[in-house]
């Protein structure tokens, strides 16, 4: 997640400056980055989601930042219902990374809008 936080900050800063930026997707089956790069067009809107996306470096150049939170068990149940059990083995690792991100970056405090789900 820390690497994704850095990638997000780079993409948002480039987009806000009117510059193209590239990123690569993660291959979950092979546990590595895909070789092909995807270009973010600065002329179009940019929406980045994920619990590691909001940090001080990504919040500064953003037009608007949103934090959506809820009880851990509800978030887990919804994510696994959406994505299936393929991600279940990663859940504990992600939860630990998410907690580290929350402590390091206080994303809720950075958000322009904040919502809690029930």
N, C-alpha and C positions, 0 to 999 in steps of 0.2 A: 504494500500500500504506500509506503514512503516514496518509492520510485514513481508510482502513479501520481502522487501529490506533486512531485517535481515536474512531471510531464504536463499535468494540468496547468500549473503556473506558467510554464513556457508557452503553451498553446494560447492561453487567455491573454498573456502579455503581447504576443505577436498579433493576435486578432485585434486587440484594442489599438495597436499601432498601425493597423491596416496592412499587415504583412502576412504572407502565407506561412504556414508551419506544417510540419509533418509529424505523424505518429505511426507506430506499429501496434497491431493487436497482439494479444497474448494467446498462444495455443495451449489450452488447458490439457489436451490429451498428450502433447509432447513435452510440456513443461518448459516452454521457451517462446521467445518472440517469433512471430511470423516474419519472413524476410521482406515482404512487400510493405511499402510505406503508403500511407493515405495522407492526402493533402487537405488541409482546412482552408477553404476559400474565405478570405477576409471580407468579401462582399456580402456573404450570407450570414444568417444568424448562427450563433454558436451556443449550444446547450451541452453542458457536461454534467453528468450525474454520477453519484457515488459518494460513499461516506468519507472518502479521502480527498474529494475534489476541492473542498473549501478550506483554504489556508490564508494566512496574511498575504502571501505573494499572489494568490489567485483572486482574492477579494478586492485588492487595490484597483486593478484595471477593469474589473467587471462592471457591467452596466447595472446588474442587479444580482444579488446572491440570496439563495433561499435555503433554509435548513428545515428538514422534515424529520421528526423523531417520533419515537413511540416505544412501548415496552419491548424489551429484548425478545421475549418469547413470541410476541405477535409479529415482529419484524422477521424473525427466523421462519416462522410458519408461513408467512406470505412469500418470502423469498424461495423457500423450498417448493411451495405450491406452484410458483411461477416457473422456476428453473428445473424442478425435479430433483431427484436424489443424486444427480451427477455432482452437485456442489456440496452435498452433505459432508463428505470427508474433510472439506476445507473450512467448515464453519468455525471451529474452535480457533484455528489459526487466524482467520479473519477477525473474529471477535477480539482477540488479543491485539491485533494490529489496529483495529478501530479504537480500542481503549487508549493505546499509545498516541494515536492521532488526536483524540479528544484532549488528552492532557497537554500535548505539545502545541496545539494550534487553537484550541477553544473555538471551533467553528460556529457554534450557536451564537456566540458573542459577535462574530464577524458578519452574520447574516443580516441583510436588509429586511427580510421577512422570515418569520419562524413559525412553524406549525407542529402540533403534536397530533398523532393519530391515535385512535382508540380501537 
